[in-house]
Amino acid sequence: MSRDVEDLNRRLLRARDAMDRAYAEPLDVRAVAAVAYISEAHFIRSFRAAFGETPHRYLQRRRVERSMFLLRETDRSVTDICFDVGFMSLGTFSRTFREIIGETPSSYRDGHEPMVAPNCVQMWAMRPRVAAGAATAADNAAQSSSFGEAGSAAAP
């Protein structure tokens, strides 16, 4: 890869990061292209070549991803979520959401519960612990094993 291509890719990544940070604001292609130090037209062509979608479609997808999280994890209305993620119209939000996800925001919310931690993480978090200062280092090592092999190895 030539140095010029590598430099352009870095600038496009900076511009994409700027879009990610300001996903809820209206897309100003001129301002985002300025972050990459290239013209609007060249920015759109280069962005599509590098990331496989136009800046506008990328921003729509990011907004939909954020709205998916809010629909799963909160009880806020679809309209509030629509405006919070940067869409100006509930109709546009619903149409775009359906194009990308394949179902309406309301049906997505009905079919997807909040994400929970995997069972192994829950088991680790709920494992009883020895009170701080109440045990020696050997006892702590024995208590941290769920199978008991550390306890038998630490015993004299």
N, C-alpha and C positions, 0 to 999 in steps of 0.2 A: 504494500500500500504506500502510495507516495505521501510525502510530507504535506502537500496541499490538501489531499483528500482527508488525511488524518486531522488536519487543522479545521477543515470544514465540519467534519463529524463532531469534533469537540464543541465547536460553536453551536451546532444544531442541538447537541445534548444540553448545553446551557440554556438555549431558547426553550427546549422542551421542559426543563426544570422550572423555568420561569412560568410557563403555562401551568404546570402542576401546582405551583405555589399560589397562583391566582385563578384557580379553576372556576370559582364562583363569579368572577368578574366577566364582563363582555369581552370577547376576543378582539383584540386590536392587532391585526396581522402586521401593520406597519411597526408598532412598538416591539413586537416579538421578533420581527425580522431585524430590527435595530440591535437587539441583544446579540444576534448572530453576525452582525456587521455585514448584511447583504440586503439586496433589494427585496421587495415583497414577492415579486414573481419568481425570482431565483430561490427565495426561501421556500415558497410553496412547492416548487419542483424538487428542490433538494430534500425537503422534509419527506415528501412522498417517496422519493427514491431510497432514503435511508430507513424510514420506519414503516413503509407500506401503506400509509394512509395520509390524507391531507391533514393539515393542522386543525381545521374545523372538525373533521370527523374524530381525530384524536381527542380533542377537548370534549366533544359530545360523549365519547366512550368513557372518559375519565369521570365526567359528571354522573353518568349512569352507574358506574362502579361505586361512586360515593353514595349515590341515592340507594343502591342495593343495601349497603351497610346500614344506612339510616332507616330504611324500611324494616329490616330484620331486627334491629337493636332498639328502636324507639317506638313510641306510640303516637308520634306526631302525624298530622294529616299529610296525605299525599301532596296536597297543594302547598303546604309549608315546606316540605322537602323539595318540591319542584323549584320553588323560588330560592331556597337556601343553597342549592347546588349550582345556581346560575342560569336556569332556564327562565325565559320571560313569559312563557305561555304554557298553561297546563296541557293544552292539546298537543303542542310540539313535544313536550316532555313525554307524554303518554305514547305518542307515535314513535318517537326515537327509542324509548325504553323497549317497546314491543319489537321494533326492528332489530335491536341489538340482543335482547334477552329472549324474545320469543313469547312473552306473555306480558300482560298489563301490570303496572305497578301494584294495583290492588290484589290481583291474583298471585303475584310474586310474594307479597306480604303474607297472604293467607297460607301459602304453601311452604314457607321457610321460617322456621323458628330461629331465635337468637343462637348464635354459635356458642358452643360450650367447649371447654378445654378437653383434650383427649383423656380417656380414662386413666392412662398411666400418670398423667400430670395430676389429676384429681387424687389418685391414690397416694402419690408422693406428698402432696400438700396436706392430706388428712392423716398421714402417718403420725402416731404418737411420738413425742420427743421427750428426752430426759430434760428436766428443768435445769437451767443454766446454773453452774456452780454446785450442783448436787451430785455430780459423778466425776470420776477420774477420766483421763484420756482413753484408757483401755476400755472403760465402760461405754464411753461415747462411741468408740469404734464398733463395739459389739452391738450397740443399739441402732447404728445406722444401717446394718445389714438386715434385709428382710428374710434371709434364708438361714441365718445363724452360723455360717461358716466363719465369719470374722470373730465371733464370740469364742468358738472352739480353738481358733488359731491364737487368739490373744491370751487364752487361759494357760497358766504354767503347767 
